[in-house]
Amino acid sequence: MDQGSTLARTIGLRRSTKAYQNFKDQMEALWNFAVMICYAVPTLKKNIKAVEEGVPNYAIPENDLFVHDESTTAQLRELAKDYKQRLTAYLWLSSFSFFEAFVSGALQELIEFHGGAEKFVASAEARGRQAVEKPHPREVITSRSRLSGVFAPHKVDRYKKHTEVLQEYGYRFPSELLAPYGIRMLVSKAGDLKAIEIPALLREGLHFQFTADALLRYERYRNIRNDIAHGSPAPHSLKEAFDVRKNLGKLASQIDEHLARSSTSNRRATGLGIL
């Protein structure tokens, strides 16, 4: 496993996944490109105007990629007219897509951190079998029997007492034995994760706590991304697209830190890691 794909291994430095580093690099490159476009298009429009008015020493720059393109100055002027709206739409689409790729990539790294999908699932199943098959001391058997049967409200204090006994002996309750199923679901989703599934998977599967505002923003960004992808024009400004970058970047940083921190603390405590 190369050092770039390990979680929380560097002491004293900002711990992060390779997926998060890629996300930051992609976002920076995207917005640097947007800045260049915001210089280039006004310059092109100025040149078009000067050429059409016959101003000396002005010309349309040569196309260095689409060498066979024969667009006229009128066509170029028309294309440049709504470039801010188009740029906003593309920034919105790309920013959200990079965030989706980050989450999917971070989950893949989490799985690799535990030895890969097969080993991750097999280890969880083995622990479940051991919990079921291992012999229990008399105290566990007694307390477990006291918790069986029909619930009786007047026995709540007794239930608490026997639950504490089981916890002291490290008894794994039936609900805890669902862990292998949860890990299988994580593995199956990691390679084909849909944007609408991301909040629930992070919140319910990995215990990441979304703030109410962050969750509302995410759902709003996702809905607008879908509208743009289905042909609706972007009704928002470049400033709002920048807010998408800022807020998704903040959310990605929080998710990345949560995965790294949880992997370290849980691995120390259980020899396992997240889940």
FIKENU-277404 format. One line per 5 residues: their letters; for each residue x, z negated, y negated of N, C-alpha, C, O. Coordinates in steps of 0.02 Angstrom, whole numbers, padded with zeros to 5 digits. Atoms other than C-alpha are relative to their C-alpha. Layout:
N
a> X/Z/Y/X/Z/Y/X/Z/Y/X/Z/Y; ...
***
This chain:
275
mdqgs> 00043/00000/00060/00000/00000/00000/00045/00000/-00062/00086/-00045/-00069; -00044/-00002/00058/00081/00049/-00165/-00021/-00053/-00050/-00078/-00078/-00049; 00012/00055/00046/00094/-00077/-00306/-00058/00016/-00048/-00091/-00031/-00071; 00054/-00017/00046/-00030/00019/-00414/-00068/-00015/00027/-00116/-00022/-00012; 00066/00010/-00029/-00172/-00011/-00292/-00012/-00072/00022/-00063/-00086/00054
tlart> 00011/00070/-00018/-00148/-00198/-00268/-00039/-00035/-00055/-00037/-00014/-00113; 00040/00038/00047/-00262/-00325/-00352/00034/-00067/-00013/00053/-00103/00034; -00021/00067/00020/-00199/-00476/-00448/00066/-00021/00032/00072/-00078/00054; -00064/00017/-00032/-00021/-00469/-00382/00054/-00018/-00051/00104/-00049/-00033; -00053/00009/00049/00077/-00478/-00546/-00011/-00065/-00038/-00059/-00070/-00076
iglrr> 00008/00065/00032/00101/-00656/-00606/00026/00004/-00072/00080/00031/-00085; -00020/00002/00070/00107/-00682/-00794/-00019/00061/-00040/-00010/00061/-00100; 00020/-00061/00034/00042/-00508/-00836/-00075/00009/00007/-00107/-00022/00050; 00071/-00016/-00006/-00133/-00439/-00864/-00012/00033/00067/00014/00087/00081; 00014/-00026/-00067/-00198/-00413/-00688/-00052/00054/-00006/-00101/00046/-00041
stkay> 00049/-00054/00004/-00289/-00251/-00663/00005/00046/00059/00056/00048/00094; 00001/-00050/-00052/-00338/-00118/-00540/00031/00065/-00026/00034/00076/-00087; -00024/-00067/00019/-00262/00055/-00540/-00058/00039/-00030/-00047/00079/-00076; 00059/-00035/00026/-00439/00118/-00570/-00011/-00015/-00074/-00031/00028/-00113; 00010/00018/00071/-00447/00022/-00734/00053/00033/-00044/00038/00057/-00099
qnfkd> -00052/-00033/00039/-00280/00090/-00793/-00016/00074/-00008/-00006/00103/-00062; 00019/-00071/00005/-00340/00267/-00753/-00057/00009/-00050/-00058/00056/-00089; 00056/-00003/00047/-00502/00233/-00847/00024/-00004/-00072/00003/00036/-00114; -00025/00006/00069/-00408/00177/-01002/00037/00063/-00021/00029/00086/-00078; -00038/-00061/00016/-00292/00328/-00995/-00047/00059/-00013/-00037/00097/-00060
qmeal> 00047/-00055/00008/-00437/00449/-00974/-00040/-00005/-00065/-00051/00044/-00099; 00038/00010/00061/-00536/00373/-01115/00043/00014/-00062/00019/00044/-00111; -00044/-00012/00057/-00387/00377/-01232/00012/00075/-00009/00010/00100/-00065; -00012/-00072/00004/-00350/00559/-01190/-00062/00037/-00025/-00056/00084/-00065; 00063/-00031/00022/-00534/00606/-01214/-00009/-00006/-00075/-00025/00042/-00108
wnfav> 00012/00010/00071/-00544/00530/-01385/00056/00029/-00044/00043/00048/-00101; -00053/-00036/00036/-00375/00598/-01439/-00018/00074/-00007/-00007/00105/-00059; 00022/-00070/00001/-00443/00769/-01394/-00057/00009/-00051/-00059/00059/-00087; 00056/-00004/00048/-00601/00734/-01496/00027/00000/-00071/00002/00036/-00114; -00030/00003/00067/-00494/00689/-01647/00030/00068/-00017/00021/00093/-00073
micya> -00029/-00066/00013/-00401/00854/-01629/-00054/00051/-00016/-00046/00092/-00061; 00055/-00046/00014/-00566/00949/-01622/-00027/-00009/-00071/-00044/00039/-00104; 00026/00014/00067/-00622/00863/-01781/00048/00023/-00056/00027/00030/-00113; -00046/-00033/00047/-00466/00931/-01867/-00006/00076/00007/-00007/00112/-00043; -00005/-00072/-00013/-00470/01103/-01785/-00061/00038/-00025/-00054/00091/-00057
vptlk> 00060/-00038/00018/-00651/01154/-01814/-00008/00007/-00075/-00022/00063/-00098; 00004/-00010/00073/-00655/01118/-02003/00052/00050/-00026/00039/00088/-00072; -00052/-00048/00021/-00491/01214/-02019/-00021/00072/00018/-00012/00118/-00022; 00024/-00066/-00020/-00565/01361/-01922/-00056/00023/-00048/-00056/00081/-00068; 00055/-00018/00046/-00722/01358/-02032/00028/00021/-00068/00003/00068/-00100
knika> -00032/-00017/00064/-00612/01360/-02187/00032/00069/00004/00026/00109/-00043; -00032/-00066/-00008/-00514/01509/-02119/-00053/00055/00004/-00043/00108/-00026; 00054/-00049/-00005/-00675/01602/-02074/-00027/00017/-00069/-00036/00076/-00086; 00026/-00010/00067/-00741/01579/-02250/00049/00040/-00043/00029/00086/-00079; -00051/-00035/00039/-00577/01636/-02327/00006/00073/00021/00013/00117/-00021
veegv> -00005/-00069/-00026/-00567/01791/-02215/-00060/00041/-00024/-00052/00098/-00046; 00061/-00036/00020/-00747/01840/-02254/-00001/00014/-00075/-00032/00062/-00098; -00002/-00010/00072/-00713/01820/-02439/00061/00039/-00023/00071/00052/-00083; -00058/-00041/00016/-00552/01920/-02429/00056/-00036/-00034/00096/-00006/-00070; -00054/00039/00030/-00436/01779/-02482/00066/00020/00033/00070/00021/00094
pnyai> -00064/-00022/-00029/-00254/01836/-02460/00031/-00055/00044/00020/-00115/00033; -00040/00044/-00042/-00143/01759/-02325/-00042/-00045/00047/-00016/-00095/00072; 00042/00037/-00047/-00289/01694/-02220/-00018/00046/00058/-00031/00105/00048; 00020/-00039/-00059/-00328/01752/-02042/-00028/-00048/00052/-00016/-00108/00050; 00026/00040/-00056/-00420/01693/-01888/00057/-00010/00050/00087/00040/00072
pendl> -00055/00011/-00048/-00293/01610/-01770/-00014/00037/00066/-00072/00046/00085; 00009/-00033/-00064/-00262/01702/-01607/-00023/-00049/00053/-00003/-00107/00054; 00024/00040/-00056/-00350/01638/-01454/00054/-00001/00054/00070/00052/00082; -00057/00002/-00046/-00211/01576/-01339/-00021/-00015/00072/00022/-00024/00115; 00023/00013/-00068/-00320/01546/-01186/-00047/00055/00025/-00035/00085/00077
fvhde> 00047/-00054/-00018/-00466/01668/-01181/00022/00063/-00036/-00007/00083/-00087; -00033/-00055/00035/-00361/01818/-01224/-00044/00061/-00008/-00032/00103/-00051; 00044/-00059/00003/-00499/01944/-01193/-00063/-00013/-00041/-00107/00030/-00045; 00059/00015/00040/-00626/01857/-01304/00000/00041/-00064/00052/00049/-00096; 00006/-00042/00060/-00689/01966/-01446/-00053/-00026/-00048/-00088/00013/-00080
sttaq> 00049/00030/00045/-00796/01844/-01544/00013/00021/-00073/00071/00022/-00095; -00006/-00017/00071/-00829/01897/-01723/00001/-00063/-00042/-00014/-00118/-00017; 00000/00059/00044/-00811/01783/-01872/-00070/-00029/-00006/-00079/-00089/-00012; 00069/00024/00004/-01001/01773/-01881/-00018/-00042/00062/-00051/-00094/00056; 00014/00037/-00062/-01011/01717/-01700/00037/-00067/00001/00009/-00118/00021
lrela> -00038/00062/00003/-00873/01589/-01724/-00031/-00050/-00049/-00034/-00110/-00036; 00031/00044/00050/-00958/01522/-01879/-00063/-00032/00030/-00076/-00091/00017; 00060/00026/-00031/-01120/01502/-01780/00016/-00054/00052/-00018/-00105/00057; -00021/00049/-00051/-01030/01412/-01638/00024/-00066/-00032/00013/-00120/-00005; -00029/00059/00032/-00944/01294/-01759/-00053/-00041/-00038/-00041/-00099/-00056
kdykq> 00050/00032/00043/-01104/01251/-01851/-00023/-00068/00027/-00030/-00115/-00011; 00025/00063/-00028/-01164/01115/-01730/00052/-00034/00046/00034/-00066/00095; -00052/00026/-00044/-00996/01063/-01657/-00003/-00076/00006/00014/-00103/00059; 00002/00073/-00003/-01022/00879/-01700/-00052/-00023/00051/-00041/-00071/00088; 00052/00018/-00048/-01183/00873/-01599/00024/00013/00071/00014/-00028/00117
rltay> -00026/-00017/-00066/-01101/00961/-01452/00056/-00048/00021/00058/-00070/00079; -00055/00046/-00016/-00946/00852/-01462/-00027/-00069/00018/-00002/-00101/00064; 00031/00064/-00016/-01054/00696/-01464/-00028/00000/00070/-00018/-00048/00108; 00029/-00005/-00068/-01145/00754/-01307/00054/-00002/00053/00047/-00037/00103; -00053/-00003/-00050/-00984/00792/-01215/00038/-00066/00005/00058/-00087/00059
lwlss> -00033/00065/-00001/-00905/00627/-01266/-00043/-00051/00037/-00017/-00092/00075; 00046/00046/-00034/-01059/00533/-01206/00003/00011/00076/00009/-00036/00115; -00002/-00016/-00071/-01060/00624/-01039/00066/-00021/00032/00066/-00052/00086; -00066/00014/-00030/-00874/00605/-01010/00014/-00075/00002/00040/-00100/00052; -00013/00072/00002/-00863/00422/-01063/-00037/-00035/00056/-00009/-00078/00090
fsffe> 00038/00033/-00053/-01002/00372/-00944/00026/00020/00069/00029/-00022/00114; -00026/-00023/-00064/-00931/00478/-00803/00065/-00036/00017/00076/-00054/00075; -00062/00036/-00012/-00761/00396/-00823/-00014/-00073/00020/00021/-00100/00062; 00018/00069/-00019/-00844/00224/-00814/-00025/-00002/00072/-00005/-00046/00110; 00023/-00003/-00069/-00935/00272/-00654/00059/00006/00049/00061/-00028/00100
afvsg> -00058/-00011/-00044/-00771/00333/-00579/00042/-00064/00004/00070/-00079/00057; -00037/00063/-00001/-00687/00169/-00629/-00030/-00049/00050/00005/-00078/00091; 00032/00048/-00045/-00816/00062/-00538/00010/00020/00073/00027/-00021/00115; -00009/-00024/-00068/-00809/00170/-00383/00072/-00009/00024/00084/-00030/00080; -00070/00007/-00018/-00619/00171/-00385/00021/-00072/00010/00060/-00087/00055
alqel> -00017/00071/-00007/-00607/-00017/-00410/-00027/-00028/00066/00006/-00069/00098; 00028/00023/-00064/-00721/-00046/-00260/00042/00026/00058/00054/-00010/00107; -00043/-00027/-00053/-00613/00069/-00155/00065/-00040/00005/00089/-00054/00060; -00061/00040/00000/-00460/-00031/-00207/-00013/-00069/00032/00029/-00095/00068; 00019/00064/-00030/-00550/-00192/-00160/-00001/00005/00075/00023/-00039/00110
iefhg> 00003/-00011/-00073/-00582/-00122/00013/00070/00008/00029/00086/-00020/00081; -00069/-00009/-00023/-00401/-00066/00031/00039/-00065/-00003/00083/-00077/00039; -00033/00065/00007/-00345/-00238/-00028/-00011/-00042/00063/00030/-00085/00078; 00016/00038/-00062/-00427/-00306/00131/00018/00040/00062/-00007/00025/00117; -00024/-00036/-00058/-00342/-00180/00244/-00037/00063/00017/-00025/00093/00070
gaekf> 00040/-00059/-00014/-00464/-00036/00232/-00069/-00017/00027/-00081/-00074/00046; 00070/00012/-00017/-00647/-00016/00276/-00008/-00030/00070/-00044/-00079/00078; 00010/00023/-00069/-00633/-00039/00465/00024/-00072/00009/-00010/-00112/00040; -00027/00068/-00007/-00523/-00194/00454/-00041/-00051/-00039/-00052/-00107/-00015; 00041/00044/00042/-00628/-00269/00314/-00064/-00021/00037/-00080/-00080/00040
vasae> 00062/00014/-00037/-00788/-00254/00416/00015/-00040/00063/-00020/-00088/00079; -00017/00033/-00063/-00706/-00305/00579/00018/-00074/-00010/00000/-00117/00029; -00020/00069/00014/-00631/-00463/00501/-00061/-00043/-00015/-00066/-00099/00009; 00061/00038/00016/-00800/-00517/00431/-00041/-00012/00063/-00069/-00067/00073; 00038/00008/-00062/-00884/-00486/00599/00033/-00051/00047/-00001/-00090/00080
argrq> -00036/00047/-00043/-00749/-00583/00691/-00010/-00072/-00024/-00020/-00117/00017; 00012/00068/00027/-00770/-00733/00575/-00071/-00023/00016/-00083/-00081/00032; 00070/00017/-00017/-00958/-00726/00604/-00006/-00020/00072/-00041/-00069/00088; 00003/00017/-00072/-00935/-00726/00793/00032/-00067/00014/00007/-00107/00053; -00034/00064/-00010/-00813/-00870/00784/-00043/-00058/-00022/-00044/-00110/00010
avekp> 00044/00053/00025/-00936/-00971/00681/-00056/-00015/00048/-00077/-00072/00056; 00056/00009/-00047/-01073/-00942/00809/00023/-00029/00066/-00011/-00071/00096; -00022/00017/-00068/-00969/-00965/00966/00040/-00064/00005/00044/-00094/00059; -00043/00058/-00006/-00856/-01110/00922/-00041/-00063/00014/-00097/-00070/-00011; 00036/00063/-00016/-00905/-01281/00993/-00004/-00045/-00062/00042/-00047/-00103
hprev> 00009/00043/00058/-00974/-01405/00867/00002/-00073/00022/-00021/-00089/00077; 00001/00072/-00016/-00947/-01594/00863/-00071/-00027/00001/-00118/00005/-00023; 00066/00030/-00009/-01091/-01709/00902/-00036/-00009/-00067/-00097/00001/-00071; 00031/00011/00066/-01121/-01747/00716/-00033/00064/-00025/-00087/00061/-00054; 00028/-00064/00022/-01149/-01561/00679/-00063/00015/00040/-00114/00035/00012
itsrs> 00058/-00015/-00042/-01267/-01540/00826/-00059/-00044/-00019/-00116/-00020/-00022; 00053/00046/00019/-01366/-01693/00774/-00031/00019/-00066/-00092/00024/-00072; 00026/-00018/00066/-01381/-01644/00591/-00036/00067/00001/-00088/00076/-00032; 00033/-00065/-00005/-01423/-01465/00635/-00070/-00006/00030/-00117/00027/00008; 00066/00010/-00032/-01566/-01524/00747/-00049/-00033/-00048/-00109/-00019/-00046
rlsgv> 00044/00034/00048/-01632/-01634/00606/-00027/00048/-00053/-00078/00034/-00085; 00022/-00049/00049/-01647/-01479/00496/-00046/00054/00029/-00070/00097/-00007; 00043/-00050/-00032/-01747/-01378/00621/-00072/-00023/-00002/-00087/-00080/-00018; 00071/00017/-00001/-01935/-01372/00638/-00035/00017/-00065/-00006/00049/-00109; 00041/-00014/00059/-02073/-01363/00508/00022/-00044/-00058/00034/-00104/-00051
faphk> -00020/00037/00060/-02026/-01413/00331/-00051/-00054/-00017/-00111/-00041/-00018; 00044/00057/00019/-02095/-01584/00282/00024/-00026/-00067/00079/-00053/-00072; -00020/00021/00068/-02091/-01625/00095/00026/-00072/-00004/00072/-00086/-00043; -00021/00070/00005/-02072/-01813/00126/00069/-00013/00032/00095/-00068/00028; -00066/00008/-00032/-01908/-01781/00221/00056/00033/-00041/00110/00045/-00015
vdryk> -00049/-00036/00041/-01817/-01698/00075/00067/-00036/-00003/00119/-00005/00004; -00063/00038/00004/-01689/-01837/00057/00038/00003/00066/00100/00007/00065; -00033/-00004/-00065/-01653/-01831/00244/00031/00070/00009/00086/00076/00036; -00027/-00068/-00005/-01631/-01642/00235/00065/00005/-00040/00114/00035/-00016; -00060/-00003/00041/-01505/-01663/00094/00059/-00035/00034/00115/-00010/00033
khtev> -00053/00038/-00034/-01408/-01793/00192/00030/00041/00057/00092/00045/00062; -00027/-00037/-00058/-01393/-01685/00349/00032/00066/-00021/00078/00091/00012; -00032/-00060/00026/-01353/-01530/00246/00071/-00016/-00023/00117/00022/-00011; -00067/00021/00023/-01207/-01625/00168/00047/-00012/00059/00106/00003/00056; -00040/00011/-00061/-01147/-01674/00342/00026/00067/00026/00085/00074/00043
lqeyg> -00020/-00066/-00025/-01146/-01492/00397/00052/00032/-00045/00100/00063/-00021; -00048/-00029/00046/-01055/-01439/00240/00069/-00033/00007/00120/00001/00003; -00064/00035/-00009/-00921/-01572/00266/00038/00025/00061/00100/00027/00060; -00032/-00025/-00060/-00886/-01501/00440/00012/00076/-00003/00035/00106/00046; -00011/-00072/00007/-00879/-01322/00373/-00047/00043/00041/-00031/00099/00060
yrfps> 00050/-00038/-00039/-01035/-01269/00467/-00024/00060/-00041/-00040/00053/-00100; 00024/-00060/00033/-01087/-01091/00425/-00075/00009/00014/-00096/00017/00071; 00073/-00007/-00007/-01273/-01076/00392/-00018/00072/00016/00021/00118/00001; 00020/-00069/-00019/-01369/-00924/00456/00005/00050/-00057/00025/00107/-00047; -00003/-00046/00057/-01379/-00849/00281/00071/00024/-00013/00081/00081/-00036
ellap> -00070/-00018/00011/-01188/-00850/00271/00023/00053/00050/00070/00091/00037; -00019/-00049/-00051/-01179/-00746/00430/-00021/00071/-00017/-00007/00117/00020; 00019/-00067/00023/-01253/-00600/00332/00059/00035/-00034/00055/00095/-00051; -00057/-00029/00035/-01081/-00571/00253/00023/00067/00029/00035/00113/-00009; -00021/-00065/-00027/-01032/-00431/00376/-00047/00057/-00021/-00026/00113/-00034
ygirm> 00048/-00051/00021/-01192/-00339/00332/00012/00019/-00073/00011/00078/-00090; -00014/-00015/00070/-01154/-00355/00147/00063/00041/-00009/00065/00086/-00051; -00063/-00038/00004/-00977/-00291/00173/-00011/00072/00023/00017/00119/-00006; 00015/-00068/-00022/-01043/-00142/00271/-00036/00040/-00055/-00022/00098/-00065; 00036/-00033/00054/-01161/-00102/00127/00048/00018/-00057/00043/00072/-00086
lvska> -00050/-00013/00052/-01017/-00116/00003/00042/00061/00018/00053/00105/-00023; -00043/-00055/-00023/-00909/00001/00106/-00038/00067/-00003/-00010/00118/-00023; 00039/-00062/00000/-01050/00129/00123/-00015/00024/-00070/-00020/00085/-00082; 00017/-00019/00068/-01089/00126/-00063/00061/00021/-00041/00056/00062/-00086; -00059/-00010/00042/-00911/00129/-00130/00017/00074/-00010/00040/00093/-00064
gdlka> -00018/-00070/00006/-00886/00314/-00095/-00056/00044/-00027/-00045/00103/-00040; 00057/-00041/00023/-01058/00371/-00152/-00046/-00043/-00044/-00106/-00048/-00032; 00036/00047/00042/-01110/00250/-00288/-00036/00036/-00057/-00006/00077/-00092; 00040/-00030/00054/-01250/00302/-00407/-00001/-00048/-00059/00001/-00109/-00051; -00003/00040/00061/-01252/00244/-00587/-00054/-00053/-00002/-00042/-00109/-00026
ieipa> 00055/00047/00002/-01420/00160/-00566/00012/-00060/00046/-00019/-00113/00037; -00014/00053/-00048/-01349/00054/-00423/00056/-00047/-00022/00064/-00101/00006; -00059/00038/00019/-01196/-00011/-00514/-00016/-00072/-00021/00016/-00118/00004; 00012/00070/00020/-01272/-00165/-00600/-00019/-00046/00058/00008/-00101/00064; 00022/00042/-00056/-01358/-00230/-00443/00057/-00014/00048/00064/-00070/00072
llreg> -00055/00010/-00047/-01206/-00204/-00333/00051/-00050/-00028/00074/-00094/00008; -00049/00046/00030/-01090/-00292/-00455/-00028/-00071/-00006/00007/-00120/00006; 00031/00066/00011/-01212/-00433/-00491/-00015/-00036/00066/00003/-00094/00074; 00023/00032/-00062/-01281/-00466/-00317/00053/00000/00055/00055/-00045/00096; -00051/-00004/-00052/-01135/-00410/-00210/00065/-00033/-00017/00098/-00061/00026
lhfqf> -00066/00026/00020/-00985/-00465/-00312/-00005/-00056/-00051/00046/-00079/-00077; 00011/00058/00043/-01062/-00601/-00422/00027/00009/-00071/00048/-00039/-00103; -00019/-00013/00070/-01016/-00517/-00586/-00061/-00012/-00044/-00115/00013/-00030; 00056/00019/00043/-01124/-00587/-00726/-00004/00046/-00061/00037/00041/-00107; 00015/-00040/00059/-01192/-00457/-00846/-00034/-00044/-00052/-00077/-00084/-00035
tadal> 00041/00030/00052/-01248/-00524/-01014/-00062/00044/-00008/-00062/00102/00011; 00062/-00038/00010/-01424/-00471/-01060/00012/00061/-00044/-00014/00115/-00030; -00014/-00056/00046/-01357/-00363/-01203/00040/00054/00035/00026/00114/00026; -00042/-00049/-00035/-01226/-00279/-01093/-00041/00041/00049/-00032/00101/00055; 00042/-00035/-00049/-01355/-00236/-00961/-00048/00048/-00035/-00058/00104/-00012
lryer> 00044/-00044/00038/-01476/-00165/-01090/00037/00061/-00027/00012/00117/-00025; -00040/-00056/00025/-01338/-00060/-01168/00017/00049/00056/00011/00109/00048; -00018/-00043/-00057/-01283/00004/-00998/-00059/00045/00019/-00050/00105/00028; 00059/-00038/-00019/-01460/00058/-00953/-00017/00052/-00053/-00038/00108/-00036; 00014/-00048/00055/-01483/00141/-01123/00050/00058/00003/00031/00116/-00002
yrnir> -00051/-00052/-00005/-01318/00235/-01107/-00014/00046/00060/-00007/00107/00055; 00014/-00039/-00061/-01365/00290/-00931/-00059/00047/-00011/-00056/00105/00008; 00059/-00042/00012/-01535/00355/-00985/00015/00057/-00047/-00007/00113/-00037; -00018/-00053/00047/-01463/00451/-01132/00047/00050/00034/00040/00111/00024; -00044/-00046/-00038/-01326/00522/-01019/-00041/00047/00043/-00028/00107/00046
ndiah> 00043/-00042/-00043/-01461/00583/-00900/-00038/00052/-00041/-00045/00109/-00020; 00037/-00048/00043/-01561/00662/-01042/00046/00057/-00022/00025/00115/-00020; -00047/-00052/00021/-01407/00755/-01105/00016/00046/00058/00017/00107/00050; -00017/-00041/-00058/-01362/00813/-00929/-00057/00046/00021/-00045/00098/00051; 00058/-00041/-00018/-01539/00881/-00906/-00021/00047/-00057/-00075/00076/-00055
gspap> 00013/-00051/00050/-01530/00985/-01064/-00026/-00024/-00066/-00034/00016/-00112; 00024/00025/00064/-01595/00872/-01201/00059/-00006/-00048/00111/-00032/-00028; -00055/00005/00047/-01488/00883/-01358/00016/-00073/-00016/-00028/-00116/-00014; -00020/00068/00016/-01389/00728/-01404/-00026/-00018/-00070/-00003/00011/-00119; 00028/00017/00065/-01489/00645/-01544/00040/-00054/-00036/00013/-00088/-00080
hslke> -00039/00056/00026/-01348/00528/-01588/00063/00025/-00034/00084/00082/-00026; -00058/-00018/00040/-01197/00526/-01701/00065/-00014/00038/00065/-00046/00091; -00065/00014/-00029/-01012/00524/-01662/00015/-00075/-00001/00048/-00101/00044; -00011/00073/00004/-01010/00342/-01718/-00034/-00034/00059/-00005/-00080/00088; 00033/00029/-00057/-01137/00300/-01583/00036/00016/00065/00039/-00026/00110
afdvr> -00040/-00017/-00059/-01033/00393/-01455/00063/-00044/00004/00085/-00063/00058; -00058/00046/00002/-00885/00287/-01511/-00021/-00069/00024/00018/-00103/00057; 00024/00064/-00024/-00991/00132/-01480/-00005/00000/00077/00007/-00052/00109; 00002/-00006/-00073/-01017/00195/-01301/00070/-00013/00028/00078/-00051/00075; -00069/00011/-00022/-00829/00204/-01281/00020/-00073/-00005/00047/-00101/00042
knlgk> -00020/00069/00011/-00803/00031/-01354/-00034/-00047/00049/-00002/-00090/00079; 00037/00048/-00041/-00940/-00057/-01256/00012/00011/00075/00017/-00038/00112; -00016/-00011/-00070/-00906/00028/-01089/00072/-00021/00015/00086/-00045/00070; -00069/00023/-00009/-00722/-00008/-01114/00003/-00075/00007/00041/-00101/00049; 00003/00073/-00005/-00760/-00192/-01142/-00028/-00021/00067/-00003/-00068/00099
lasqi> 00031/00016/-00065/-00873/-00196/-00989/00048/00013/00058/00053/-00027/00104; -00048/-00016/-00053/-00742/-00110/-00882/00055/-00053/00004/00076/-00072/00059; -00052/00051/00001/-00611/-00237/-00937/-00025/-00065/00032/00012/-00097/00069; 00028/00061/-00029/-00726/-00382/-00890/-00008/00006/00075/00006/-00041/00113; 00008/-00011/-00072/-00766/-00307/-00720/00068/-00002/00035/00076/-00033/00088
dehla> -00067/-00003/-00029/-00582/-00273/-00686/00029/-00070/00006/00058/-00088/00057; -00027/00068/-00001/-00533/-00451/-00732/-00037/-00043/00051/-00006/-00085/00084; 00039/00038/-00050/-00674/-00521/-00625/00024/00015/00071/00033/-00031/00111; -00023/-00018/-00067/-00616/-00424/-00472/00069/-00028/00014/00081/-00055/00068; -00068/00025/-00010/-00434/-00472/-00496/00000/-00076/00008/00033/-00103/00052
rssts> 00001/00073/-00002/-00471/-00656/-00530/-00032/-00025/00064/-00007/-00072/00096; 00035/00022/-00061/-00594/-00672/-00386/00041/00013/00062/00043/-00028/00108; -00041/-00016/-00058/-00478/-00586/-00265/00055/-00052/00010/00071/-00072/00066; -00054/00049/-00004/-00338/-00708/-00307/-00026/-00069/00022/00000/-00098/00070; 00023/00068/-00015/-00439/-00870/-00304/-00031/-00005/00070/-00018/-00053/00105
nrrat> 00032/00003/-00066/-00541/-00828/-00149/00049/00011/00056/00041/-00018/00110; -00050/-00012/-00053/-00392/-00764/-00051/00040/-00064/00012/00058/-00080/00069; -00036/00063/-00009/-00300/-00926/-00085/-00042/-00051/00037/-00016/-00089/00078; 00044/00052/-00029/-00451/-01029/-00034/-00017/00015/00073/-00023/-00031/00113; 00027/-00017/-00066/-00503/-00933/00121/00044/00047/00040/00031/00059/00099
glgil> -00040/-00051/-00034/-00366/-00808/00163/-00037/00066/00002/-00018/00111/00039; 00043/-00059/-00003/-00499/-00676/00127/00001/00038/-00065/00032/00091/-00069; 00008/-00036/00062/-00538/-00628/-00051/-00073/00007/-00016/-00114/-00029/00012; 00071/-00010/00017/-00699/-00566/-00130/-00040/00015/00062/-00019/00052/00106; 00045/-00006/-00058/-00843/-00573/-00008/00030/-00037/00060/00001/-00038/00114
***
